[in-house]
Amino acid sequence: MRMYDIIEKKRDGKELSREEIHYFIEKYTNGEIPDYQASALMMAIYLRDMTTEERAELTTAMVESGDQIDLSAIEGIKVDKHSTGGVGDTTTLVLAPLVASVGVPVAKMSGRGLGHTGGTIDKLESIPGFHVEISNEEFINLVNKNKAAVIGQSGNLTPADKKLYSLRDVTATVSSIPLIASSIMSKKIASGADAIVLDVKTGAGAFMKELEDAKELAEAMVSIGNRVGRKTMAVISDMSQPLGFAVGNALEVKEAIDTLKGQGPEDLTELCLTLGSQMVLLADEAKDMEEARAKLEQAIKSGKAFEQFKLFIESQGGDPAVADNPDQLPQAEYQVELPAVKTGTISEIVADEVGTSAMMLGAGRATKESKIDLAVGIVLHKKIGDYVKEGEPLLTIHSNQEKVDEVRDKLYASIKISDSDQKAPSLVHDKISQ
């Protein structure tokens, strides 16, 4: 088998065989195929696409290129959730204890984030004492005992994906649907989940800006998951404005606590109930979405979800008192309000600009070496469709820098106020189950 022939075949729009795809991934991961030939194949895939069978085989080959996590010792159906990213995306912090509180095991592997704010682990480490440096054995024991645990990503998961992503990043092939879908799904499958729920974002703060592109990606990932034996569902959710009100690590933890107590933002609560219902359904803990949602709503109302959060925190060394007194979370030295310059209705809040503003304050990482300030960020007081009076605060900047003029200017430029009424954008655009 020659790499030249594989490139030529895909260049001409023909379907690659299982053997050809696995040959490419194995040899490229081992360094036997040079970058220039791998680049040529990536571009051929970008231009010619892949069939559903090819996408599933590419994902499987990437999974098999490295370690695979064995979660079979955990009782029940393990359901993982993946978000394609966004601004103020606090869903994992809410979903892990919420879904666990109704009997679904949540064995979550998370990373540290580059970009606007930290990843799930960074956010959780805002809680004094909380840690994710636990052995796989302890991780499995905690999930069996308490139904929820979070551990940092470790081991040699999907090395083929790491190599290919670096290559795609410099060859203008990042935005290929089959390559994005196989990249995301290979990591989820290698992490050991039995079923996967996907939150695919669309809008200004999302990777997929257009709804049709987000839908195509969601359908591709659901198809891959189901073809390789993982029950998979997806939600396409809006990211034209930040989710919830808080953007920043400790600030998002506080908002997650409020949400678990039934006092959180309407959009964050609704999205968590939507995603959580899919997780409960895939775990066979409900006969349909309506029953699954009712269970989750009751868990919030009864306080069971909130108590589960405290148990989850305490079991990983964190101080559960933070849940009852979030003021114990890291606090920024300065709180600066941004007053509205006119009266009207909020017509636009550009999500990625708000996210960039939070990163400028120190809430996120520009590089892997960047140190995150867990206390800083932005808390919105108004969302799209809300009425505001001149002088009324649009948001509060939480900063450990006294001067925030550059951040203020960027935030003012990202928020528009209209003289006419505006409707809030739809939160859930679509749901995909097969």
PyMOL commands that set and color helices and strands:
alter all, ss='L'
color gray80, all
select helices_A, chain A and resi 3-11+18-29+35-48+52-63+91-100+120-124+136-146+159-169+177-190+211-227+249-260+266-282+289-302+304-315+321-324+326-328+351-361+405-414
alter helices_A, ss='H'
color red, helices_A
select strands_A, chain A and resi 79-83+106-110+148-152+195-202+231-238+246-247+334-339+344-349+377-380+387-388+393-399+415-418+428-432
alter strands_A, ss='S'
color yellow, strands_A
deselect
rebuild
show_as cartoon
